[in-house]
Amino acid sequence: MTRRPGIDDLYAFEFPEQLAISPDGRRIAYVLRTADRAQDEDTRSLWLVGTEDGEPRRLTRGPADLAPAWSPDG
């Protein structure tokens, strides 16, 4: 018998959001949102991933890490 998912299962998910593609199309900056059950809040961090190598790298972690953007020259 398969267990039905419950509300507590949502704490295991990570949600990528606010994607920003670099002007040259080679990198993507994004916010990764996770739920912190102990603190009863969402946490966010900025990440960077190459479109060719696909290895994500965390850049920051803090409560105001939102809205990644690129300058015109990258």
N, C-alpha and C positions, 0 to 999 in steps of 0.2 A: 504494500500500500504506500502510495506516495504522499508525503506531507505537503499540505497546502502552505504556500508562503504567507507570512504574517507581516505586520507592520515593523517588527523588530528586524526583519530581513533587509529592510531598506538601508539600515546602517552599514551594510557591507558594500553598497554601491558607491562608485565614484562617478561624477557627472562632469564631462568636459563641456565647457561653454565659452562664449565670447571669443571665438577664434579670430585671429588676425594673421592673414597671409602676408609674408614679406613682399616688397615690391618686385624682387627678382623671382618670386615663387618657390624659393629653395627652402624656406623655413616657415613654420607656423608657431605663433605664440598663442597660448590659450590659458584659461583659468580652469583649474580642476577643483571642483567643489565636492567635499565629503561631509558627512554628518559626524559630529563628535557627540556621542551619546552621553558621556560623562559630564560634559559641559553644557549639554542641551542646546547646541548651536551648530551652525554650519561653519566649516573652515574652508578657506580658499588659498590656493597657491598658484603662482604663475609658472608655466612650463614652456619649454621650447623643444620642438622636434623638427628634424630635417625631413624634407619630403623624399629624399633619396635613401638615407640610412635608417630612418624610422626609430632611432633611439631617443626617447624623451629624457629631458634633463630639467630638474626643478631649479628655478631661478630664485624664488622667494616663497615665504610662507608667513602670512599675517592677516589680520582682520580686514585690511583695506586693500588687498591685492585684487584689483579689478581692472577691467577695460584695457587690455594690452593694445598697444598701437605702435606702428612703425613710422620712422621719419621717411621722407621721400627717397633718400639715398640708402635706406636700410639700416 
